[in-house]
Each structure stands twice: as C-alpha cells, then as structure tokens.
Amino acid sequence: MSRVLNEVGGRIGEEVQVERGPLGPVQFWRGGSRYVVGELLDSWVETPAWWQRAATGGASGDLVAPREVWRLEAVRAGRSRMSFAGVYDLSWDAADNRWSLVRVHD
C-alpha cells in the first residue's frame, strides 16, 4: 500500500530539501528530520498530462518541463536500516526548481 501526499498550493506533494549525488538523491530533509538514502530502487520521467499543457495556452504549453521521479529506500538518520527503512518517491520539478516528496510506500 502507498500514500500519495495531499495537494498543497496547487501541487501534489510536500516540499523537501534534497542533496543530490551523481546518480540521484543521497539524503533529504522532511519536517526537521534527515533521511539517508540506502538504495535507489527506480527512476523515471513523468510528462504533464495533455490537458495541463493545453491550460498554459499556445506554444508555451509545449515548454512545460517533465518531472523526474526517484523511488528510493531511506532511513531517518541515526536509525537502523534493517528495522526502520521506508520507501519514498521524490520528484524534481526543474521548471519550479523544487523537490517534492510525492508518495510514501507502506
């Protein structure tokens, strides 16, 4: 089971701070806690839905940037990876220069 985080300010997800390495996120901060990435499980690119591109109007609708998504296993700093690891989906929106936590897998 997974939980998609609520929409805030017209965007889905919760803004987080991320330190990115050459292969993807290596740690992130959520609610004052630091999470250390143990393993990158998957990554993909999502393009906006056609109706969202059309809503921006005209040729500029084609300029809407896709967002990169990483599924990763992470643990809150100071805890054991074996007993407290969780799976998280982080997304990078280049157009807004913003990282979001969009899903937490249970």
Steps between C-alpha positions, in 0.01 A plus 500: 500500500617855443386846598498785251561823686236771482497784254644821646486831318391339173781242510492141614750416769694652783803719429825349626867594487716248313871442463555344160798291396604391151244217493212670682399605852736399783309659789196720562347706780134474593339669798832574669624140462777382272452182298796313356447314173607137524406390149362656182228257391379661177476827310287630215378815330136610511365739241208728585156389388394643165223706660751665735721597205197637315398707805817706475385612157662526160852398415613542860299187583771300323765645732360342817788297642461137599586405856753240607391248764718276717375209709743439781548321826599733781529502876484785748855591600615311809266204456568148382434443131395141570209592726399856409549541123215639291437539128442853369436663163677834455443719197708781350310771314761690300251768390434595864848405628325295769527156660186329633424188696202367306445150636582291806474123458385298800 
